[in-house]
Amino acid sequence: MKERRYTVLLADRSGSLSKLARPLFSSRDLIEVGAGGTFASLLEDIRRCKPDVVVLDLSGSEEALSTIEAVMAERPTPILALHAKNERRVDPFRALALGALDIAELPAEPASSFWLELGKKLCLLAQVRVVQHVRGKKKQRAARAYGEPPFPLVAIAASLGGPKALSVFLKELPADFPAPICICQHITDGFTGGLAQWLAAETSLRVVEASD
């Protein structure tokens, strides 16, 4: 059986990500399409190249977030957002809120091991089905009364692409939901605390990172 190879479209503010990420395509699993993409050209590049997954460098730019929003509203495609370490001008979890499936920290000088792990993640994300994501359309919640919880604990496990689904699900639960919820989420090292803070802002529930 012929092995599946996934197409990857890279985009950043200046179009330089393609050069930086060349090691990403050293394996046979990924193929770059639309080399040198920018935020301004991303939608057209997606229409033309039909990539399996997009890697977008947030680059400390609000334009990156509006680009993610436009893509998910018009040409839904799996997106992984790169976030530079110590970059505080853009909250990477806003990228998830707008429809990106995952985030990863981009080192100042990425080693080959970084690109290897990123490549594995992209192969998984390329297989995730995404749907049109338009912000501002919220369902009207029906009032609901809760008694004793049927279970002492609600446990949720989510893989890559899970944070957005978690936010949608948790947003529908009231602050007085009677059972504690334990979440196991596949996410890049260093982002667990930020994920908890983001989910807390997205829902009416109290959300904290687990501790011993």
C-alpha positions in Angstrom: 0.0 0.0 0.0 1.3 3.4 -1.0 2.1 5.6 2.1 0.1 8.8 2.4 2.1 12.0 2.1 0.6 15.2 3.5 0.9 18.6 2.0 1.8 21.5 4.2 1.4 25.3 3.6 3.6 27.6 5.6 2.7 31.2 6.3 4.0 34.1 8.3 4.1 37.9 8.1 7.1 38.1 5.7 7.1 34.8 3.9 10.4 33.7 5.5 9.0 30.7 7.4 9.5 28.5 4.3 13.3 29.0 4.5 13.4 28.4 8.3 11.3 25.3 8.1 13.2 23.4 5.4 14.2 20.6 7.8 10.5 19.9 8.3 10.5 18.3 4.9 13.5 16.1 5.3 11.3 13.1 5.8 9.0 11.5 3.2 5.8 12.2 5.2 5.4 15.9 4.3 5.5 18.0 1.2 5.6 21.7 1.1 3.2 23.6 -1.2 2.8 27.3 -1.9 6.3 28.2 -0.7 6.8 31.6 0.8 3.2 32.2 1.8 2.2 35.4 3.8 -0.8 36.3 5.8 -2.1 38.4 2.9 -1.9 35.5 0.4 -2.9 32.7 2.7 -6.6 32.4 1.6 -5.7 32.4 -2.0 -2.8 29.9 -1.5 -5.2 27.6 0.3 -7.7 27.8 -2.6 -5.0 27.1 -5.1 -2.9 24.5 -3.3 -5.6 22.7 -1.1 -3.1 21.8 1.6 -3.8 19.1 4.2 -2.5 21.3 7.0 -1.3 24.9 7.5 1.6 26.0 9.7 1.2 29.7 10.6 3.8 31.7 12.6 1.9 34.1 14.8 4.9 36.5 14.6 3.6 38.7 17.4 1.0 40.0 14.9 -2.7 40.6 15.3 -2.9 40.1 11.5 -2.1 36.4 12.1 -5.2 36.1 14.3 -7.5 37.8 11.7 -6.0 35.5 9.1 -6.8 32.4 11.1 -10.4 33.7 11.6 -10.8 34.3 7.8 -9.4 30.9 6.9 -11.7 29.0 9.3 -14.7 31.0 8.1 -14.1 30.7 4.4 -11.8 27.7 3.7 -11.6 25.5 6.9 -8.2 23.8 7.0 -6.3 22.3 10.0 -4.0 25.0 11.3 -1.0 24.7 13.7 0.1 28.1 15.1 3.7 28.7 16.0 4.4 30.9 19.0 7.8 32.3 19.7 9.1 31.9 23.2 8.7 35.0 25.4 6.5 36.6 22.7 3.7 38.4 24.7 2.1 40.7 22.1 -0.2 37.9 20.9 -1.9 35.4 23.2 -1.5 32.0 21.4 -4.7 30.7 22.9 -6.6 33.3 20.9 -5.5 31.4 17.9 -7.3 28.3 19.3 -10.4 30.3 20.0 -10.5 31.4 16.4 -10.2 27.8 15.1 -6.5 26.8 15.0 -6.2 23.1 16.1 -3.0 23.3 18.0 -0.1 25.6 19.1 3.6 24.9 19.4 6.5 27.0 20.8 9.0 28.1 18.2 12.5 28.1 19.6 14.9 31.0 18.6 17.1 28.4 16.9 15.0 25.3 16.2 17.0 22.1 16.3 16.4 19.1 14.1 14.6 17.3 16.9 12.0 20.2 17.0 11.2 19.8 13.3 11.0 16.0 13.7 8.4 16.3 16.5 6.5 19.0 14.7 6.4 16.8 11.6 4.8 14.0 13.6 2.2 16.4 15.0 1.4 17.7 11.5 0.8 14.2 10.2 -1.9 13.8 12.9 -3.4 17.2 12.5 -3.7 16.7 8.7 -6.1 13.9 9.4 -8.5 16.0 11.5 -11.7 17.1 9.9 -12.4 20.7 10.5 -15.7 22.6 10.0 -16.5 26.2 9.2 -15.9 28.3 12.3 -17.7 31.6 12.5 -17.5 33.6 15.7 -20.4 35.5 17.2 -23.1 32.9 16.8 -23.8 31.6 20.2 -26.6 29.2 21.1 -29.2 30.4 23.5 -28.8 28.3 26.6 -31.8 26.7 28.2 -32.1 26.9 32.0 -31.5 23.5 33.5 -31.8 22.2 37.1 -29.2 19.8 38.4 -29.5 17.5 41.4 -27.0 15.0 42.7 -24.4 14.1 40.0 -24.9 10.6 38.6 -21.2 10.1 38.7 -18.6 11.4 41.2 -16.3 12.6 38.4 -16.5 13.5 34.7 -13.4 12.5 32.9 -12.5 13.9 29.4 -9.6 12.9 27.2 -8.8 15.0 24.1 -6.2 14.5 21.4 -4.6 17.0 19.1 -7.1 19.6 18.1 -9.0 19.1 21.3 -8.8 22.5 23.0 -11.3 24.2 20.7 -13.8 21.3 21.2 -13.2 21.5 25.0 -14.0 25.2 25.0 -17.3 24.7 23.1 -18.4 21.8 25.4 -17.4 23.5 28.6 -19.1 26.8 27.6 -22.4 25.0 27.6 -22.1 23.9 31.2 -23.4 26.2 34.0 -21.2 27.4 36.8 -23.2 25.2 39.2 -22.5 22.0 37.3 -22.5 19.5 40.2 -19.6 17.1 39.4 -15.9 17.9 39.1 -14.4 17.5 35.7 -10.9 16.1 35.0 -9.4 16.8 31.6 -6.5 15.0 30.0 -5.4 17.0 26.9 -2.6 16.3 24.5 -0.8 19.6 24.2 2.7 20.9 23.7 4.9 21.2 26.9 4.8 24.6 28.4 1.2 25.4 27.4 -0.8 23.6 30.1 -1.0 26.6 32.4 -2.1 28.9 29.6 -4.7 26.3 28.5 -6.3 26.3 31.9 -6.4 30.1 32.0 -7.9 30.3 28.5 -10.6 27.7 29.3 -11.4 29.6 32.5 -12.0 32.7 30.4 -14.1 30.8 27.8 -16.4 29.2 30.4 -18.3 30.0 33.6 -16.5 27.1 35.4 -13.5 27.5 37.6 -10.6 25.9 35.7 -7.2 25.2 37.2 -4.1 23.2 36.2 -3.9 19.9 38.1 -1.3 19.7 40.9 -0.1 17.1 43.3 
